[in-house]
Amino acid sequence: MFRGFYTAASGMLAQQRRTEVLTNNMANANTPGFKADQTSMRAFPEMLLQRFDQQSVPAEKGLNLPFNKRIGSLNTGVYMQESLPSFMQGDLTDTGLKTDLALLDINMPANESGLRGSVFYTVSGPDGQPRYTRNGNFTIDGEGFLTTASGLYILNNEDERIQLSSDRFTVNEDGILTGEAGETARLGIAFAENPESLRKEGDGLFAATDDSVLENAYNAEGVQFKLQQGYLERSNVDASRTMTDMLTAYRSFEANQKVLQAYDRSMDKAANEIGRIG
């Protein structure tokens, strides 16, 4: 079997998976609060090739002994190690709608590895457990509860649903929400010290990997942020760079495909022509 056969195949698989991630980023370029996924590639361990059974005569002993000659290393392929979202702040866009809210990071402390934390809105997930999102495209349902566009309840600072008399309410920079009838609440904002530990779900939602509850951002030391009513945080997808990366991944896939086809033709000759008798 040709040694590079599986190496080329692994390169095709890695670039296919990378293309899928980039395509998803591009599809969500206009989704409020979307965080683009970033991929990391890693090579399989290299193998050392040596030639065996060569006879050599060492001058000092004059004996024929087996001698292993080093040929070189062989790269056995590459794979996509992981895909992690980037929590870089997205640009704010003015919508003028009272129900649109944007989180603006001012100061996010960094953890021991140098990764900066991030803040999120707290919502009630489909299973009733807390979920976290940066998508501030909210609405008021038929019962007056503040919800996401998909109908999940927005929670206040005490993990309770927020009910209002109308959509004519105000939110200040500190998250204090005041309704038309005088009702007040404070939006539940959570802080993730290590946002890469969050599990990404559909509909712009994140969940703690161990199903724990994130820290209250208002009480987190060194965390500074503010809310902007009438604005939405855009996705942090760089459309032009993503398109360039997609083309690069496609060309890499195509190059590996050509190598694989060349190996296939060589195997066909070895099986049907070289080994033919008569």
SETIKE-993989 format. One record per residue: residue number from 1; chain; x, y, z of N, C-alpha, C, O in turn. Coordinates in pm, whole numbers, plus 50000, padded with zeros to 5 digits. Example, Ala and Ser with C-alpha at 12.3 -4.5 7.8 and 13.67 -1.06 7.14 Angstrom:
2
     n   chain    n.c1    n.c2    n.c3   ca.c1   ca.c2   ca.c3    c.c1    c.c2    c.c3    o.c1    o.c2    o.c3
     1       A   51319   49431   50780   51230   49550   50780   51320   49670   50780   51424   49668   50846
     2       A   51285   49775   50708   51367   49894   50714   51290   50003   50787   51341   50114   50804
% end
This chain:
278
     n   chain    n.c1    n.c2    n.c3   ca.c1   ca.c2   ca.c3    c.c1    c.c2    c.c3    o.c1    o.c2    o.c3
     1       A   50085   49880   50000   50000   50000   50000   50088   50124   50000   50185   50131   50075
     2       A   50056   50223   49917   50132   50346   49912   50115   50424   50042   50005   50441   50092
     3       A   50229   50470   50096   50226   50534   50227   50147   50664   50228   50085   50697   50329
     4       A   50148   50738   50117   50080   50867   50115   49931   50860   50090   49865   50964   50089
     5       A   49877   50741   50070   49735   50727   50038   49649   50782   50151   49561   50865   50128
     6       A   49675   50736   50273   49595   50780   50387   49630   50923   50430   49547   50994   50487
     7       A   49753   50965   50401   49793   51103   50432   49709   51202   50351   49659   51301   50405
     8       A   49694   51175   50222   49613   51261   50136   49466   51256   50176   49397   51359   50174
     9       A   49418   51138   50211   49277   51124   50251   49248   51201   50380   49144   51265   50392
    10       A   49341   51196   50476   49321   51270   50601   49319   51421   50575   49245   51494   50641
    11       A   49400   51467   50480   49398   51609   50444   49266   51651   50384   49218   51761   50411
    12       A   49206   51564   50303   49075   51595   50245   48968   51605   50353   48885   51696   50350
    13       A   48969   51512   50448   48869   51513   50555   48883   51637   50642   48784   51699   50681
    14       A   49008   51673   50673   49031   51790   50758   48981   51917   50690   48918   52001   50754
    15       A   49010   51932   50561   48967   52052   50489   48816   52054   50469   48755   52161   50465
    16       A   48755   51937   50456   48609   51932   50444   48543   51981   50573   48447   52058   50568
    17       A   48594   51936   50687   48538   51979   50815   48562   52128   50839   48476   52198   50893
    18       A   48679   52175   50798   48708   52318   50812   48614   52400   50725   48567   52505   50767
    19       A   48586   52353   50605   48493   52422   50516   48353   52428   50576   48284   52529   50564
    20       A   48310   52320   50641   48178   52318   50705   48168   52425   50814   48066   52491   50826
    21       A   48274   52441   50893   48275   52542   50999   48272   52682   50939   48196   52767   50985
    22       A   48353   52705   50836   48356   52836   50772   48223   52869   50704   48179   52984   50706
    23       A   48160   52769   50646   48029   52790   50582   47924   52830   50685   47842   52918   50660
    24       A   47928   52767   50801   47835   52802   50909   47859   52945   50957   47764   53018   50986
    25       A   47987   52985   50967   48018   53123   51005   47960   53221   50904   47900   53322   50941
    26       A   47980   53191   50775   47932   53282   50671   47779   53290   50671   47723   53398   50648
    27       A   47713   53178   50697   47566   53177   50699   47510   53260   50814   47397   53308   50807
    28       A   47591   53278   50920   47545   53355   51037   47611   53492   51047   47614   53552   51154
    29       A   47663   53540   50936   47731   53670   50937   47638   53784   50978   47684   53886   51029
    30       A   47508   53768   50956   47410   53873   50990   47326   53836   51111   47226   53902   51139
    31       A   47364   53731   51184   47291   53691   51304   47340   53772   51423   47459   53767   51453
    32       A   47253   53846   51492   47297   53929   51605   47363   53844   51714   47311   53739   51753
    33       A   47478   53890   51763   47546   53825   51874   47616   53695   51840   47669   53629   51930
    34       A   47617   53656   51712   47680   53528   51676   47831   53537   51694   47892   53639   51660
    35       A   47891   53430   51747   48035   53423   51767   48094   53321   51671   48059   53203   51673
    36       A   48184   53369   51587   48242   53284   51482   48327   53173   51543   48400   53195   51640
    37       A   48319   53055   51484   48401   52942   51527   48537   52949   51459   48547   52985   51342
    38       A   48641   52913   51533   48776   52907   51480   48827   52764   51493   48807   52699   51596
    39       A   48892   52715   51389   48940   52577   51388   49091   52573   51407   49161   52669   51375
    40       A   49139   52462   51460   49282   52440   51474   49316   52304   51415   49251   52204   51445
    41       A   49419   52302   51331   49465   52179   51267   49586   52124   51342   49666   52200   51397
    42       A   49597   51994   51342   49711   51930   51408   49755   51810   51327   49673   51734   51276
    43       A   49887   51793   51316   49941   51681   51240   49947   51556   51328   49972   51564   51448
    44       A   49923   51441   51266   49944   51315   51335   50094   51299   51363   50175   51362   51294
    45       A   50134   51218   51461   50276   51199   51490   50351   51147   51369   50302   51062   51295
    46       A   50473   51199   51349   50554   51154   51237   50614   51015   51267   50639   50980   51382
    47       A   50635   50939   51161   50695   50805   51172   50838   50809   51118   50864   50874   51017
    48       A   50929   50739   51186   51068   50732   51143   51087   50609   51055   51056   50497   51096
    49       A   51138   50631   50933   51160   50521   50840   51306   50477   50847   51398   50559   50843
    50       A   51326   50347   50856   51460   50290   50856   51464   50171   50761   51364   50104   50739
    51       A   51584   50146   50705   51602   50032   50616   51668   49919   50694   51773   49937   50757
    52       A   51606   49801   50688   51655   49686   50763   51723   49586   50669   51709   49594   50547
    53       A   51798   49492   50730   51857   49376   50661   51965   49414   50562   51996   49335   50473
    54       A   52023   49531   50573   52138   49564   50490   52264   49515   50561   52282   49539   50680
    55       A   52350   49447   50489   52473   49394   50548   52582   49499   50543   52606   49562   50440
    56       A   52648   49517   50657   52756   49613   50667   52875   49547   50734   52858   49457   50816
    57       A   52993   49590   50702   53114   49533   50761   53185   49641   50841   53261   49720   50784
    58       A   53164   49645   50970   53236   49743   51053   53385   49718   51046   53430   49604   51061
    59       A   53464   49823   51023   53609   49807   51003   53680   49754   51126   53780   49683   51115
    60       A   53629   49789   51245   53702   49751   51364   53686   49604   51401   53769   49549   51474
    61       A   53580   49537   51351   53557   49397   51388   53561   49303   51268   53588   49184   51285
    62       A   53537   49352   51150   53541   49268   51032   53432   49163   51027   53452   49055   50972
    63       A   53317   49194   51083   53205   49100   51084   53088   49156   51006   53065   49277   51005
    64       A   53012   49067   50939   52890   49107   50870   52775   49108   50970   52731   49003   51016
    65       A   52725   49225   51003   52618   49239   51100   52502   49317   51039   52523   49402   50953
    66       A   52379   49288   51084   52266   49366   51035   52285   49513   51068   52332   49549   51176
    67       A   52248   49597   50975   52267   49741   50993   52139   49814   50955   52086   49792   50846
    68       A   52087   49900   51043   51965   49977   51017   52003   50118   50975   52062   50193   51052
    69       A   51969   50152   50853   52001   50284   50801   51879   50373   50807   51771   50337   50760
    70       A   51896   50489   50865   51784   50583   50877   51756   50647   50741   51845   50702   50677
    71       A   51630   50639   50699   51588   50696   50572   51534   50837   50591   51570   50929   50517
    72       A   51449   50856   50691   51390   50987   50717   51255   50973   50783   51213   50862   50817
    73       A   51185   51083   50801   51055   51082   50868   50942   51085   50766   50960   51133   50654
    74       A   50828   51035   50806   50709   51032   50722   50594   51096   50797   50558   51051   50906
    75       A   50537   51201   50740   50421   51265   50800   50297   51182   50767   50271   51153   50650
    76       A   50222   51146   50870   50109   51055   50850   49975   51125   50833   49871   51060   50834
    77       A   49975   51258   50818   49849   51326   50790   49816   51434   50889   49895   51465   50979
    78       A   49697   51493   50873   49652   51604   50955   49506   51584   50990   49434   51514   50918
    79       A   49462   51645   51099   49321   51637   51137   49281   51767   51205   49365   51840   51256
    80       A   49150   51795   51205   49100   51913   51273   49084   51880   51421   48997   51801   51459
    81       A   49168   51941   51504   49171   51906   51645   49047   51954   51720   48987   51878   51796
    82       A   49008   52079   51699   48894   52134   51771   48840   52257   51700   48905   52314   51613
    83       A   48721   52295   51740   48657   52416   51689   48604   52495   51808   48518   52447   51882
    84       A   48655   52616   51827   48617   52699   51942   48568   52835   51894   48624   52891   51799
    85       A   48464   52889   51957   48415   53021   51916   48506   53133   51964   48569   53123   52070
    86       A   48512   53238   51886   48584   53359   51925   48485   53455   51991   48381   53487   51933
    87       A   48518   53501   52113   48426   53588   52187   48463   53735   52175   48431   53815   52263
    88       A   48530   53771   52067   48563   53910   52041   48434   53992   52024   48337   53945   51965
    89       A   48436   54113   52076   48319   54201   52069   48281   54231   51924   48367   54265   51843
    90       A   48151   54217   51893   48103   54253   51760   48064   54400   51754   48043   54462   51858
    91       A   48054   54454   51635   48014   54595   51618   47868   54613   51659   47788   54520   51652
    92       A   47834   54736   51703   47696   54769   51739   47627   54839   51623   47686   54922   51553
    93       A   47502   54804   51603   47422   54867   51498   47296   54927   51560   47231   54864   51643
    94       A   47261   55047   51518   47146   55119   51572   47019   55071   51503   47005   55082   51381
    95       A   46924   55016   51584   46795   54970   51530   46680   55062   51570   46578   55066   51502
    96       A   46697   55134   51679   46592   55223   51726   46477   55152   51796   46382   55218   51836
    97       A   46483   55020   51811   46376   54945   51875   46401   54932   52025   46512   54901   52068
    98       A   46297   54956   52104   46311   54948   52250   46345   54808   52297   46411   54792   52400
    99       A   46302   54707   52224   46324   54569   52267   46461   54516   52225   46495   54402   52259
   100       A   46540   54594   52152   46675   54551   52114   46775   54604   52215   46776   54723   52246
   101       A   46860   54514   52265   46960   54550   52364   47096   54494   52321   47105   54385   52266
   102       A   47200   54571   52348   47335   54528   52314   47423   54532   52438   47418   54627   52516
   103       A   47504   54429   52455   47603   54424   52562   47735   54479   52510   47784   54436   52405
   104       A   47791   54573   52582   47918   54632   52542   48024   54602   52647   48012   54646   52761
   105       A   48127   54526   52609   48236   54494   52700   48324   54617   52721   48366   54681   52625
   106       A   48350   54649   52847   48440   54760   52880   48571   54706   52936   48679   54741   52888
   107       A   48562   54622   53037   48682   54560   53094   48648   54417   53133   48564   54393   53219
   108       A   48715   54322   53070   48696   54181   53100   48829   54123   53151   48926   54117   53075
   109       A   48834   54081   53276   48960   54026   53330   49004   53903   53253   48921   53826   53203
   110       A   49134   53884   53245   49191   53767   53178   49223   53660   53282   49261   53691   53394
   111       A   49208   53532   53243   49241   53423   53333   49390   53390   53325   49466   53464   53263
   112       A   49430   53281   53386   49572   53245   53393   49633   53220   53255   49752   53244   53235
   113       A   49554   53172   53161   49604   53143   53027   49601   53266   52936   49639   53256   52819
   114       A   49557   53381   52988   49553   53503   52909   49424   53524   52833   49409   53624   52763
   115       A   49328   53432   52847   49199   53444   52778   49108   53536   52856   49088   53517   52976
   116       A   49051   53635   52789   48960   53727   52856   48821   53666   52868   48776   53593   52780
   117       A   48754   53698   52979   48620   53649   53003   48517   53721   52916   48552   53808   52836
   118       A   48391   53684   52933   48285   53745   52853   48155   53744   52933   48136   53660   53021
   119       A   48067   53838   52903   47938   53848   52971   47827   53808   52875   47840   53819   52753
   120       A   47716   53759   52932   47604   53707   52853   47472   53740   52920   47465   53759   53042
   121       A   47365   53749   52839   47230   53751   52893   47197   53611   52944   47240   53511   52887
   122       A   47121   53605   53050   47076   53477   53105   46933   53450   53060   46846   53534   53079
   123       A   46909   53335   53000   46775   53298   52953   46741   53159   53009   46829   53083   53050
   124       A   46613   53130   53008   46567   52998   53050   46563   52906   52929   46489   52932   52833
   125       A   46643   52800   52932   46654   52709   52819   46529   52626   52799   46438   52631   52882
   126       A   46523   52549   52691   46406   52464   52664   46378   52363   52775   46264   52323   52796
   127       A   46484   52322   52848   46468   52227   52958   46454   52295   53093   46453   52229   53197
   128       A   46442   52428   53092   46428   52503   53216   46558   52541   53283   46558   52616   53380
   129       A   46670   52489   53232   46801   52521   53288   46855   52650   53225   46817   52685   53113
   130       A   46942   52721   53298   46994   52847   53244   47075   52828   53116   47153   52733   53105
   131       A   47055   52917   53023   47135   52924   52902   47184   53069   52890   47133   53159   52956
   132       A   47283   53089   52803   47347   53220   52792   47359   53259   52646   47387   53175   52560
   133       A   47337   53387   52618   47340   53434   52479   47390   53577   52474   47382   53651   52571
   134       A   47441   53615   52357   47479   53755   52331   47379   53820   52236   47393   53937   52202
   135       A   47280   53745   52193   47181   53797   52100   47075   53876   52178   46995   53818   52251
   136       A   47077   54007   52162   46983   54093   52234   46860   54131   52155   46795   54230   52186
   137       A   46827   54054   52052   46707   54078   51972   46587   54020   52045   46543   53909   52016
   138       A   46532   54097   52142   46424   54050   52228   46287   54095   52178   46277   54177   52087
   139       A   46184   54038   52239   46046   54075   52206   45959   54051   52329   46004   53994   52428
   140       A   45835   54096   52322   45737   54076   52430   45632   53978   52381   45572   53999   52276
   141       A   45609   53868   52457   45511   53769   52413   45370   53812   52452   45351   53921   52507
   142       A   45273   53729   52425   45133   53762   52450   45099   53783   52596   45000   53849   52627
   143       A   45179   53728   52687   45154   53744   52831   45237   53855   52892   45233   53877   53013
   144       A   45314   53925   52809   45393   54037   52858   45533   54000   52906   45602   54085   52963
   145       A   45577   53875   52883   45710   53835   52926   45813   53874   52820   45788   53865   52700
   146       A   45928   53917   52867   46039   53949   52779   46105   53818   52735   46149   53739   52819
   147       A   46113   53795   52603   46165   53669   52551   46264   53694   52437   46275   53805   52385
   148       A   46334   53588   52402   46418   53593   52283   46327   53581   52160   46206   53559   52173
   149       A   46385   53596   52042   46307   53586   51919   46246   53447   51902   46144   53433   51834
   150       A   46307   53345   51963   46255   53208   51953   46164   53171   52069   46118   53057   52077
   151       A   46136   53265   52159   46039   53241   52265   46094   53198   52399   46017   53161   52488
   152       A   46224   53200   52419   46282   53164   52548   46277   53285   52642   46303   53398   52601
   153       A   46244   53259   52767   46226   53368   52863   46360   53429   52905   46456   53357   52934
   154       A   46365   53563   52907   46480   53635   52960   46467   53639   53112   46359   53667   53164
   155       A   46575   53612   53183   46572   53608   53329   46631   53736   53387   46718   53800   53328
   156       A   46580   53771   53506   46634   53889   53574   46753   53849   53663   46802   53736   53655
   157       A   46796   53941   53745   46913   53918   53829   46892   53809   53933   46989   53761   53993
   158       A   46766   53771   53956   46734   53666   54053   46682   53540   53983   46614   53459   54045
   159       A   46714   53525   53857   46676   53409   53776   46525   53391   53768   46476   53278   53768
   160       A   46452   53501   53759   46307   53498   53744   46269   53563   53610   46343   53646   53558
   161       A   46155   53524   53557   46107   53581   53431   46073   53729   53451   46034   53772   53560
   162       A   46087   53805   53343   46060   53949   53346   45928   53975   53273   45917   53950   53152
   163       A   45828   54025   53346   45697   54053   53287   45673   54203   53286   45696   54271   53386
   164       A   45626   54254   53173   45605   54398   53155   45464   54425   53106   45397   54336   53054
   165       A   45420   54548   53123   45284   54585   53080   45279   54618   52931   45173   54610   52870
   166       A   45394   54655   52873   45399   54688   52730   45544   54685   52686   45635   54661   52765
   167       A   45563   54710   52556   45700   54714   52505   45762   54852   52516   45872   54875   52465
   168       A   45693   54943   52583   45748   55077   52604   45817   55081   52740   45759   55124   52839
   169       A   45939   55036   52741   46018   55032   52865   46156   55089   52835   46196   55103   52719
   170       A   46229   55120   52940   46364   55174   52924   46462   55085   53001   46427   55023   53101
   171       A   46583   55080   52951   46692   55006   53016   46812   55098   53022   46856   55151   52920
   172       A   46866   55118   53143   46984   55204   53154   47112   55121   53136   47105   55000   53115
   173       A   47226   55186   53145   47353   55119   53120   47385   55013   53223   47465   54922   53196
   174       A   47324   55022   53340   47350   54925   53448   47253   54808   53445   47255   54725   53536
   175       A   47169   54798   53342   47078   54685   53329   46947   54699   53403   46871   54603   53410
   176       A   46918   54817   53458   46792   54840   53529   46682   54867   53425   46690   54961   53347
   177       A   46580   54783   53427   46469   54792   53333   46349   54852   53403   46309   54806   53510
   178       A   46290   54956   53342   46174   55023   53401   46059   55022   53299   46073   55073   53188
   179       A   45946   54962   53340   45831   54951   53251   45745   55075   53252   45764   55164   53334
   180       A   45649   55081   53160   45560   55196   53149   45473   55212   53272   45439   55324   53309
   181       A   45436   55100   53336   45352   55106   53455   45432   55119   53584   45376   55111   53694
   182       A   45564   55140   53571   45647   55159   53689   45715   55033   53740   45790   55039   53838
   183       A   45691   54917   53677   45756   54794   53721   45905   54801   53689   45946   54857   53587
   184       A   45985   54745   53777   46130   54747   53759   46188   54607   53772   46134   54520   53840
   185       A   46300   54588   53706   46373   54461   53713   46515   54489   53666   46542   54589   53599
   186       A   46603   54401   53703   46741   54413   53655   46775   54290   53572   46763   54177   53619
   187       A   46818   54314   53449   46849   54203   53359   46957   54113   53419   47055   54160   53476
   188       A   46936   53983   53403   47035   53887   53451   47151   53879   53355   47136   53835   53241
   189       A   47268   53921   53400   47390   53917   53319   47489   53824   53388   47519   53842   53506
   190       A   47539   53726   53314   47632   53628   53369   47772   53652   53315   47789   53704   53205
   191       A   47872   53615   53393   48012   53631   53352   48079   53494   53346   48073   53417   53441
   192       A   48142   53467   53233   48218   53343   53215   48366   53376   53217   48416   53444   53127
   193       A   48436   53329   53319   48579   53356   53330   48656   53287   53217   48754   53340   53165
   194       A   48611   53168   53181   48671   53093   53070   48562   53060   52969   48506   52950   52973
   195       A   48531   53151   52878   48420   53128   52784   48441   53008   52693   48344   52953   52641
   196       A   48566   52966   52672   48591   52850   52586   48541   52720   52647   48527   52619   52578
   197       A   48512   52723   52779   48459   52603   52844   48309   52588   52821   48252   52485   52856
   198       A   48244   52689   52762   48101   52682   52736   48073   52591   52617   48152   52582   52523
   199       A   47959   52525   52624   47916   52437   52514   47822   52516   52423   47721   52570   52469
   200       A   47856   52520   52295   47776   52597   52201   47656   52516   52154   47671   52402   52108
   201       A   47538   52575   52166   47416   52510   52122   47356   52590   52006   47411   52693   51966
   202       A   47247   52543   51954   47182   52614   51844   47112   52740   51890   47094   52762   52010
   203       A   47072   52823   51796   46995   52945   51822   47075   53046   51904   47017   53125   51979
   204       A   47208   53044   51891   47292   53142   51960   47305   53121   52108   47344   53213   52180
   205       A   47274   53002   52158   47278   52974   52302   47408   52903   52341   47467   52828   52263
   206       A   47450   52931   52464   47565   52863   52524   47520   52802   52656   47430   52853   52722
   207       A   47585   52692   52694   47557   52628   52822   47689   52588   52886   47785   52556   52817
   208       A   47693   52590   53019   47812   52545   53090   47829   52395   53067   47732   52320   53070
   209       A   47952   52352   53043   47976   52212   53009   47937   52118   53121   47896   52004   53096
   210       A   47948   52163   53245   47911   52077   53359   47773   52113   53413   47738   52077   53526
   211       A   47694   52186   53331   47558   52228   53368   47555   52313   53496   47454   52316   53566
   212       A   47666   52380   53525   47669   52469   53640   47612   52605   53601   47581   52629   53484
   213       A   47600   52694   53699   47547   52828   53676   47664   52927   53678   47746   52924   53769
   214       A   47670   53014   53577   47778   53110   53570   47764   53217   53678   47656   53239   53734
   215       A   47875   53282   53706   47881   53387   53809   47800   53509   53767   47792   53543   53649
   216       A   47739   53575   53867   47666   53699   53842   47766   53807   53803   47858   53837   53880
   217       A   47748   53866   53685   47845   53962   53634   47849   54090   53717   47953   54156   53723
   218       A   47737   54126   53781   47734   54248   53860   47825   54237   53982   47876   54338   54032
   219       A   47846   54116   54030   47928   54095   54150   48070   54048   54118   48152   54032   54209
   220       A   48099   54024   53990   48230   53972   53953   48336   54082   53964   48316   54194   53918
   221       A   48447   54048   54025   48553   54145   54048   48621   54185   53917   48662   54101   53838
   222       A   48631   54315   53896   48701   54368   53780   48622   54368   53651   48672   54414   53548
   223       A   48498   54317   53652   48417   54309   53530   48341   54441   53511   48269   54486   53600
   224       A   48359   54502   53395   48290   54625   53362   48224   54611   53225   48288   54570   53128
   225       A   48097   54646   53219   48022   54639   53094   47905   54737   53103   47877   54790   53210
   226       A   47838   54759   52991   47718   54841   52994   47623   54794   52886   47663   54726   52792
   227       A   47495   54830   52901   47393   54792   52803   47351   54915   52723   47345   55026   52775
   228       A   47321   54891   52595   47277   54997   52506   47140   54959   52451   47128   54862   52376
   229       A   47037   55035   52487   46903   55008   52436   46889   55067   52297   46941   55175   52268
   230       A   46817   54995   52210   46799   55041   52074   46913   55003   51983   46920   55050   51869
   231       A   47004   54917   52032   47117   54871   51952   47123   54718   51955   47070   54655   52047
   232       A   47188   54660   51856   47216   54517   51853   47364   54495   51827   47426   54567   51748
   233       A   47419   54395   51893   47556   54356   51865   47557   54265   51741   47490   54162   51739
   234       A   47630   54304   51640   47639   54222   51519   47731   54103   51544   47803   54099   51643
   235       A   47727   54007   51454   47819   53894   51465   47962   53942   51446   47985   54046   51383
   236       A   48058   53868   51499   48198   53905   51482   48263   53832   51365   48385   53817   51360
   237       A   48181   53787   51271   48232   53719   51151   48290   53822   51055   48222   53918   51018
   238       A   48415   53801   51015   48478   53883   50912   48448   53816   50778   48512   53718   50742
   239       A   48350   53870   50705   48301   53803   50584   48410   53787   50479   48421   53681   50417
   240       A   48491   53891   50456   48593   53884   50352   48701   53782   50388   48745   53706   50302
   241       A   48743   53780   50514   48845   53682   50555   48789   53541   50551   48857   53448   50511
   242       A   48663   53526   50593   48601   53394   50591   48592   53340   50449   48617   53222   50426
   243       A   48556   53426   50355   48549   53384   50215   48686   53342   50163   48699   53244   50090
   244       A   48790   53418   50201   48927   53383   50160   48969   53249   50219   49029   53166   50150
   245       A   48936   53228   50347   48970   53100   50412   48895   52984   50348   48949   52873   50337
   246       A   48772   53008   50305   48695   52902   50238   48760   52863   50106   48767   52745   50072
   247       A   48806   52962   50031   48872   52934   49903   49004   52859   49925   49039   52769   49850
   248       A   49076   52899   50031   49202   52830   50063   49176   52685   50101   49249   52595   50058
   249       A   49074   52663   50183   49040   52526   50223   48996   52443   50102   49030   52325   50092
   250       A   48922   52505   50012   48879   52433   49891   48998   52394   49805   49004   52282   49753
   251       A   49093   52487   49788   49212   52457   49707   49295   52347   49772   49349   52261   49703
   252       A   49306   52348   49904   49380   52242   49974   49311   52107   49957   49377   52005   49937
   253       A   49179   52109   49966   49102   51986   49944   49126   51934   49802   49146   51815   49781
   254       A   49123   52025   49705   49142   51988   49565   49282   51932   49541   49298   51836   49465
   255       A   49384   51991   49605   49521   51942   49588   49536   51801   49644   49599   51716   49581
   256       A   49478   51777   49762   49484   51643   49819   49406   51543   49734   49444   51427   49723
   257       A   49298   51590   49674   49220   51504   49586   49301   51461   49464   49293   51345   49422
   258       A   49380   51553   49408   49465   51519   49293   49571   51416   49332   49599   51323   49256
   259       A   49628   51432   49451   49728   51335   49498   49664   51198   49515   49722   51096   49479
   260       A   49544   51197   49571   49473   51070   49592   49443   51003   49458   49455   50881   49446
   261       A   49404   51081   49359   49377   51025   49227   49504   50968   49163   49499   50865   49095
   262       A   49617   51036   49185   49744   50984   49133   49780   50851   49197   49826   50759   49129
   263       A   49759   50840   49328   49784   50712   49396   49691   50603   49345   49731   50488   49330
   264       A   49568   50642   49318   49471   50544   49269   49513   50490   49132   49501   50370   49106
   265       A   49561   50579   49045   49608   50533   48914   49731   50443   48927   49745   50345   48854
   266       A   49820   50477   49021   49939   50394   49043   49901   50256   49095   49960   50155   49054
   267       A   49804   50250   49184   49758   50121   49236   49691   50039   49126   49703   49917   49123
   268       A   49620   50108   49037   49555   50038   48926   49659   49975   48833   49643   49862   48788
   269       A   49766   50048   48806   49873   49992   48722   49941   49874   48790   49970   49773   48727
   270       A   49967   49888   48921   50033   49781   48994   49950   49654   48995   50005   49544   48989
   271       A   49818   49668   49004   49732   49551   49013   49701   49489   48878   49688   49367   48867
   272       A   49688   49573   48774   49639   49523   48645   49744   49513   48535   49721   49444   48435
   273       A   49859   49581   48552   49960   49577   48446   50092   49516   48492   50144   49425   48426
   274       A   50147   49564   48603   50276   49514   48649   50268   49367   48687   50358   49288   48658
   275       A   50157   49331   48751   50144   49193   48797   50087   49097   48693   50061   48981   48724
   276       A   50068   49145   48569   50010   49059   48465   50113   48959   48414   50229   48995   48391
   277       A   50073   48835   48395   50161   48727   48346   50122   48695   48203   50006   48671   48172
   278       A   50223   48697   48113   50199   48661   47974   50145   48777   47892   50119   48763   47772
% end
